[in-house]
């Protein structure tokens, strides 16, 4: 695997390239929402590599005692496992209700355009573990707040949330009670 861009200027340039790939879809999934589509990033292996390596390096430097990476359905699944692999850590999925087998813990949450339920397998984490949660986007913060609640229900600590994109005008980070690291802001 290629190494993370060597200096801050190179890294900033690589992240700007990733940002340029994100496109807007107005009125999706409902009127008034401007959906940030990250799918074009997935067509660019260098962009995916950049995201994975920048996040992994951030965690190595800033959250060194991380013991598991938690990724949120659905687009947190795109980067979470790659980051976990890069860090040689377990990946733990948080899914929408009814998608995980066995006993689960769950919580309800509100997001920018609706309500949902998240679940975590009861035995997915070991009590006391330090985790980092990864998702693609923070809007109102509801999804990350719910994920943090599930991790706490499992007896673990969320040390940080890492997201690819932040919609700054919605102030979602203010609703999350752990530090949030963001790669790209709109």
matplotlib code that plots the C-alpha trace (Angstrom):
import matplotlib.pyplot as plt

x = [0.0, 1.2, 2.2, 0.4, 1.4, 4.7, 3.9, 0.9, 0.8, 0.7, -2.0, -4.1, -3.8, -4.8, -7.9, -8.8, -8.8, -11.1, -13.4, -13.6, -15.1, -18.1, -21.2, -24.5, -27.9, -30.6, -33.9, -32.7, -33.9, -36.6, -37.2, -34.9, -32.1, -28.8, -27.3, -23.5, -22.8, -19.4, -19.8, -17.4, -14.7, -15.1, -14.3, -10.9, -8.5, -6.1, -8.9, -10.0, -6.3, -5.9, -9.0, -8.0, -4.4, -5.1, -7.7, -5.5, -2.5, -4.8, -5.9, -2.3, -1.2, -4.2, -6.0, -3.2, -5.0, -7.8, -8.8, -11.6, -13.1, -16.8, -18.4, -22.0, -24.3, -24.1, -21.4, -19.3, -18.8, -16.9, -14.0, -14.2, -13.0, -10.1, -9.0, -9.3, -7.2, -4.6, -4.4, -4.7, -7.8, -11.1, -14.0, -17.4, -20.5, -23.5, -26.5, -30.1, -32.6, -33.2, -29.9, -27.7, -28.2, -28.1, -28.8, -28.4, -28.6, -30.4, -31.2, -33.6, -32.3, -33.3, -31.3, -31.6, -34.4, -36.1, -35.9, -34.3, -33.0, -29.4, -28.2, -25.0, -24.4, -24.4, -21.0, -19.3, -17.2, -15.5, -16.5, -13.8, -12.6, -11.6, -13.2, -13.2, -16.4, -16.1, -18.9, -19.0, -20.9, -22.1, -25.2, -27.3, -25.2, -28.1, -26.4, -23.2, -25.0, -26.9, -23.7, -22.0, -24.9, -24.7, -20.9, -21.6, -24.4, -21.7, -19.6, -17.0, -15.6, -15.8, -12.5, -13.3, -15.6, -14.0, -16.1, -15.2, -17.6, -19.2, -22.2, -21.1, -24.3, -26.2, -23.9, -24.0, -20.7, -22.2, -24.6, -21.9, -20.3, -16.9, -14.4, -15.1, -12.4, -13.5, -11.6, -13.8, -16.1, -19.0]
y = [0.0, 3.5, 5.7, 8.7, 11.9, 13.0, 16.5, 18.6, 20.4, 17.0, 15.7, 18.9, 18.6, 15.0, 15.8, 18.7, 16.2, 13.9, 16.9, 17.7, 14.3, 14.8, 15.9, 17.4, 16.0, 18.5, 17.3, 13.8, 11.8, 14.5, 18.1, 20.6, 18.2, 18.6, 15.1, 14.9, 11.9, 10.2, 7.4, 9.1, 8.7, 5.0, 5.0, 6.5, 4.1, 6.9, 8.8, 5.8, 5.2, 8.8, 8.7, 5.4, 6.4, 9.9, 8.6, 5.7, 8.1, 10.5, 7.7, 6.5, 10.0, 11.2, 8.2, 5.7, 3.4, 2.6, -1.1, -1.3, 0.6, 1.0, 1.8, 2.9, 1.5, 2.1, 4.4, 4.1, 0.5, 1.8, 3.2, 1.7, -1.8, -0.4, 1.8, -1.1, -3.3, -0.5, -0.3, -4.1, -3.6, -5.3, -3.7, -3.7, -2.9, -0.8, -1.6, -0.6, -2.7, -6.3, -6.7, -8.4, -11.9, -12.9, -10.6, -6.9, -3.6, -0.9, 2.8, 5.1, 8.3, 11.2, 12.3, 15.2, 13.5, 11.0, 8.6, 5.1, 2.5, 1.3, -2.0, -3.5, -7.2, -7.6, -9.4, -7.4, -5.3, -6.2, -3.9, -1.4, -1.1, 2.2, 2.7, 5.2, 5.5, 6.1, 7.4, 9.2, 12.4, 14.4, 16.6, 17.0, 14.5, 12.2, 9.1, 9.6, 10.3, 7.0, 5.1, 6.6, 5.5, 1.9, 1.8, 3.1, 0.5, -2.1, -0.8, 0.8, 4.3, 6.3, 8.1, 10.0, 10.1, 10.5, 11.5, 12.2, 15.1, 17.7, 19.9, 22.8, 24.8, 22.0, 22.2, 18.4, 18.2, 20.3, 17.4, 14.8, 14.6, 13.2, 14.9, 14.7, 14.8, 15.9, 15.6, 17.7, 20.6, 22.0]
z = [0.0, -0.8, 2.1, 3.3, 1.5, 3.0, 4.1, 5.0, 1.7, -0.2, 2.2, 1.8, -2.0, -1.9, 0.3, -2.0, -4.9, -2.9, -2.1, -5.8, -6.5, -4.2, -6.1, -5.0, -5.7, -4.8, -3.3, -2.5, -0.7, -0.2, -1.1, 0.6, 1.1, -0.8, -0.8, -0.9, -3.1, -2.3, -4.9, -7.4, -4.7, -4.9, -8.6, -7.8, -6.0, -5.1, -3.5, -1.4, -0.5, 0.5, 2.8, 4.4, 5.0, 6.3, 8.7, 9.9, 10.4, 12.3, 14.6, 15.1, 16.2, 18.0, 19.4, 19.9, 22.4, 20.0, 20.3, 17.7, 14.7, 14.6, 11.3, 10.6, 8.0, 5.2, 4.0, 7.2, 6.0, 2.9, 4.9, 8.4, 7.4, 5.3, 8.2, 10.7, 8.4, 8.0, 11.8, 12.4, 14.5, 14.6, 12.6, 14.3, 12.3, 13.5, 11.4, 11.0, 12.9, 11.9, 9.9, 12.6, 13.8, 17.5, 20.5, 19.9, 21.7, 20.0, 20.0, 18.1, 16.5, 14.3, 11.3, 8.8, 6.9, 9.2, 12.1, 12.3, 14.7, 15.0, 16.4, 17.6, 18.4, 22.1, 22.1, 19.3, 21.8, 25.0, 27.9, 28.5, 25.0, 23.5, 20.0, 17.2, 15.2, 11.4, 9.2, 5.9, 6.9, 9.8, 9.3, 12.4, 14.4, 15.2, 13.7, 15.6, 18.8, 18.4, 17.6, 20.7, 22.8, 21.5, 22.3, 25.8, 26.2, 25.4, 28.3, 26.0, 25.5, 22.2, 22.1, 18.9, 15.8, 12.4, 9.4, 5.8, 5.3, 7.6, 6.7, 8.8, 8.7, 10.5, 13.5, 14.0, 15.9, 18.7, 19.4, 19.8, 23.2, 22.0, 19.8, 16.0, 13.4, 9.9, 6.7, 4.4, 5.3, 3.2]

ax = plt.figure().add_subplot(projection="3d")
ax.plot(x, y, z, "-o")
ax.set_aspect("equal")
plt.show()
